[in-house]
Amino acid sequence: MQIFKNTDQEAAEDIFFGQLVIIYARWFVIVAMVVLALWSMNTIDQLVGAVLFIVPLMVINFFVHGRYLMEKPVNKLLLTILSVVDILIITLLVLFWPAARGIESQFYIFYYPLILAFAFVSVARNSIIYTIFALALYAAACFLGSAVAFDSLWLERLTIRMITIAAMGVLGAYYWRIQRNR
């Protein structure tokens, strides 16, 4: 006997079970940020500045993870807002990290797990919009935060990074669509 589900019920299940993907992606980013902060900071003042970027992500993730464990998951709107906050925090890292800013910052790698996790959970249209939003923020952070001249090497690095970030969102949306069709 087959059980037929409507699209609203399927979307709610996607959000409930998909939250775990976003939670673990965010924990991965938090642990990696802590390691990079401890590794690259030379003074206590720099470490305190780094903690200001990490603590909001931890607070968000404790809230979402706690709700998930109590089987009272956050809704789609709140999950989207929190994911946007994640992207904003990573963009601020790229823009204001003391050691390297703009295109020189290596923190762009944190966009990948967050965009992919959001694309696994959200409908394709929303994940593409989210990816475009992240790309726009990253490009703006590179233009505003880079101290180097905008030469061909700079443009090449930005283009390659933006293509790979966009690929995360597109491939995640494609995978979501394949799983939904099953």
Stockholm file with secondary structure:
# STOCKHOLM 1.0

chainA/1-182         MQIFKNTDQEAAEDIFFGQLVIIYARWFVIVAMVVLALWSMNTIDQLVGAVLFIVPLMVINFFVHGRYLMEKPVNKLLLTILSVVDILIITLLVLFWPAARGIESQFYIFYYPLILAFAFVSVARNSIIYTIFALALYAAACFLGSAVAFDSLWLERLTIRMITIAAMGVLGAYYWRIQRNR
#=GR chainA/1-182 SS CCCCCCHHHHHHHHHHHHHHHHHHHHHHHHHHHHHHHHHHCCSHHHHHHHHHHHHHHHHHHHHHHHHHHTTCCCCHHHHHHHHHHHHHHHHHHHHHCSSCCGGGCSGGGGHHHHHHHHHHHSCHHHHHHHHHHHHHHHHHHHHHHCCSCCCHHHHHHHHHHHHHHHHHHHHHHHHHHHHHHC
#=GC SS_cons         CCCCCCHHHHHHHHHHHHHHHHHHHHHHHHHHHHHHHHHHCCSHHHHHHHHHHHHHHHHHHHHHHHHHHTTCCCCHHHHHHHHHHHHHHHHHHHHHCSSCCGGGCSGGGGHHHHHHHHHHHSCHHHHHHHHHHHHHHHHHHHHHHCCSCCCHHHHHHHHHHHHHHHHHHHHHHHHHHHHHHC
//
